[in-house]
Amino acid sequence: MAIQPFLHTGMMDNGVYLIFDPATGDAAVVDPAMESERVWDVVQTGGLTLKYVLNTHGHFDHTFNNAFFLERSNALLLIHEADLFLLEQMAQSGQRWGMPVTPSPRPDGYLQDGQIITLGEDTTIEVRHTPGHTPGSVSFVIARGVVAGDTLFAGSIGRFDGPGSSGRVLIAAVTSKLFPLPDETVVYPGHGDTTTIGREKRTNRFFQAGAERYITH
């Protein structure tokens, strides 16, 4: 298994990730944000075959280039069904930010907690439902890492003031689904720099004593 991060992508500082099986070249792109077209260049120059476009959640900055990648490949688009409403509203969401957004194609299937996605013969991606930032947020567990979307950041967590969001649900999801991973597990976030599970357990203010004052609902 190999993962190539594209950190600080686009004007919203997104993390875009290319996961691939070195033996077969089968690949998946996670959260194709604005200005992620360079990831397609890597797919082509590396002789990779894009099998999946995976969305950790439905916010338009993480789904912005779904159409771009799907138009250029036979990849399947997968997202959790609870975030379908956000995917369907991405053009309107972009308008609120003053950005023209190409609507995403409909998903080819829906992600489920515990699902295993296989690339090639040996590369696996485990889906963990980690709601709170959005109702359908998921994290993708890979060898020695987790692509966490906007669920967990270096020193913070995702916002929980949007439709269907909840800070309490988000904290519970991180605690039950991500913190049991080994401390050395690399966290690949939806924005900002990478971190580790161990560092976030020790230092993230949302998981320290008295953190309840940050959680409004």
C-alpha positions in Angstrom: 0.0 0.0 0.0 1.2 3.5 -0.8 -0.3 6.9 -0.1 0.7 10.2 -1.7 -0.6 13.2 0.2 -1.3 16.5 -1.5 -1.5 18.8 1.5 -2.6 22.5 1.4 -4.4 22.1 -1.9 -6.4 25.0 -3.2 -7.7 28.2 -1.5 -9.3 26.2 1.3 -6.1 24.4 2.3 -7.5 20.9 1.6 -5.8 17.6 2.0 -6.2 15.3 -1.1 -4.9 11.8 -1.0 -4.0 9.3 -3.6 -4.0 5.7 -2.3 -2.6 3.0 -4.6 -1.4 -0.6 -4.8 2.2 -0.5 -6.1 2.0 -4.0 -7.5 -1.1 -3.5 -9.7 -1.4 0.3 -10.0 -5.0 0.2 -8.8 -5.8 3.6 -7.1 -8.3 5.7 -5.2 -8.4 9.4 -4.8 -9.9 10.7 -1.6 -11.6 14.2 -1.4 -10.7 15.7 -4.8 -10.7 19.4 -3.8 -10.3 22.6 -5.8 -7.0 22.6 -7.7 -6.6 18.8 -7.4 -6.2 18.4 -11.1 -2.4 17.7 -10.5 -3.4 14.5 -8.8 -4.7 13.3 -12.2 -1.3 14.1 -13.7 0.3 11.7 -11.1 -2.2 9.0 -11.9 -1.3 9.2 -15.6 2.5 9.6 -15.3 2.5 6.8 -12.7 0.6 4.4 -14.9 -2.1 4.0 -12.3 -5.7 3.0 -12.8 -8.2 5.0 -10.9 -10.8 2.6 -9.4 -12.5 4.8 -6.8 -13.3 8.4 -6.0 -13.9 8.4 -2.2 -15.5 11.3 -0.3 -15.0 11.5 3.5 -18.1 13.7 3.6 -20.3 15.8 1.3 -19.0 19.4 1.7 -18.3 21.0 -1.6 -14.6 21.7 -0.9 -14.0 18.0 -0.6 -16.2 16.9 -3.6 -15.3 19.9 -5.9 -13.5 17.8 -8.5 -15.6 14.6 -8.3 -16.8 15.2 -11.9 -13.3 16.0 -13.2 -11.9 12.6 -12.1 -15.0 10.6 -13.0 -15.1 12.1 -16.5 -11.5 10.9 -17.1 -11.8 7.4 -15.7 -14.1 4.4 -15.0 -13.8 5.0 -11.3 -16.7 4.4 -8.9 -17.9 7.3 -6.7 -18.6 6.3 -3.1 -19.9 8.4 -0.1 -21.9 7.7 3.0 -25.6 7.8 2.2 -26.3 10.2 5.1 -24.3 12.9 3.3 -26.1 12.5 0.0 -28.1 15.7 0.6 -24.8 17.7 0.9 -23.5 16.2 -2.3 -26.7 17.1 -4.1 -26.5 20.7 -2.7 -22.8 21.3 -3.5 -23.5 23.8 -6.4 -25.7 25.9 -4.1 -23.2 25.7 -1.3 -20.5 26.9 -3.7 -22.7 29.9 -4.6 -22.9 30.9 -1.0 -19.1 31.2 -1.1 -19.1 33.0 -4.4 -17.7 30.0 -6.2 -19.0 28.3 -9.4 -19.1 24.6 -8.7 -19.7 21.7 -11.1 -22.3 19.4 -9.7 -21.1 15.9 -8.7 -22.3 12.8 -10.5 -24.5 10.6 -8.3 -22.7 8.0 -6.2 -22.3 4.5 -7.6 -22.7 3.1 -4.1 -22.7 4.1 -0.4 -20.0 3.6 2.2 -20.9 1.6 5.3 -19.1 1.3 8.7 -16.8 -1.7 8.6 -16.7 -1.9 4.8 -13.4 -3.0 3.3 -12.4 -1.5 -0.1 -9.7 -3.5 -1.9 -7.1 -2.1 -4.4 -5.2 -4.8 -6.2 -4.6 -7.9 -4.2 -3.1 -6.6 -0.9 -4.1 -2.9 -0.4 -7.2 -2.5 1.8 -9.1 0.6 3.0 -11.4 0.1 6.0 -14.3 2.5 6.3 -15.2 3.8 9.8 -18.3 5.9 10.2 -17.2 9.0 12.2 -20.2 11.4 12.2 -20.4 14.7 13.9 -18.9 17.2 11.4 -21.6 15.9 9.1 -24.0 13.0 9.6 -22.2 10.9 7.0 -18.6 11.7 7.7 -16.3 8.7 7.4 -12.6 8.0 8.0 -10.5 5.6 5.9 -8.1 3.4 7.8 -5.1 2.2 5.9 -1.8 0.6 6.8 -0.2 2.8 9.5 -2.6 5.7 8.8 -6.1 7.1 8.7 -7.5 9.6 6.3 -9.8 11.5 8.6 -11.5 14.2 6.5 -12.8 17.0 8.7 -13.3 14.7 11.7 -9.8 15.1 13.3 -7.2 17.8 12.7 -3.8 18.5 14.2 -4.9 20.1 17.5 -8.5 20.4 16.7 -11.7 18.8 15.3 -14.1 19.7 12.5 -16.8 22.3 12.8 -20.1 21.2 14.3 -22.4 24.1 13.4 -23.7 22.8 10.1 -26.8 20.8 9.1 -26.9 17.5 10.9 -23.7 18.2 12.9 -23.0 17.6 16.6 -20.0 18.3 18.7 -20.9 15.6 21.2 -21.4 13.0 18.4 -18.0 14.1 16.8 -16.1 13.7 20.1 -17.7 10.3 20.7 -16.8 9.1 17.1 -13.2 10.1 17.5 -12.9 8.5 20.9 -14.5 5.2 19.9 -13.4 4.9 16.3 -10.0 6.6 15.9 -8.3 6.7 19.3 -8.2 2.9 19.6 -5.8 2.9 16.6 -2.1 2.6 17.5 -0.5 5.9 18.8 1.9 5.9 15.9 -0.9 5.9 13.3 -0.5 8.9 11.0 -3.6 11.1 10.7 -4.1 12.5 7.2 -6.6 15.4 7.8 -9.0 17.2 5.5 -7.1 20.5 6.1 -3.7 21.4 7.5 -0.8 19.2 8.4 -0.6 15.6 9.3 -0.4 14.5 13.0 -0.6 11.2 14.9 -3.2 9.5 17.0 -0.9 9.5 20.0 -0.2 13.2 19.7 -3.9 14.1 19.5 -4.8 11.9 22.5 -2.2 13.7 24.5 -2.5 17.3 23.4 -5.8 18.0 21.5 -7.7 20.4 23.6 -11.1 18.8 22.7 -10.1 15.6 24.5 -8.6 17.1 27.6 -10.2 17.7 31.0 -12.7 20.6 30.9 -13.2 20.2 27.1 -16.9 20.1 27.6 -16.9 23.9 27.6 -16.1 23.9 23.9 -19.0 21.7 23.0 -22.3 23.5 22.6 -24.4 20.6 21.3 
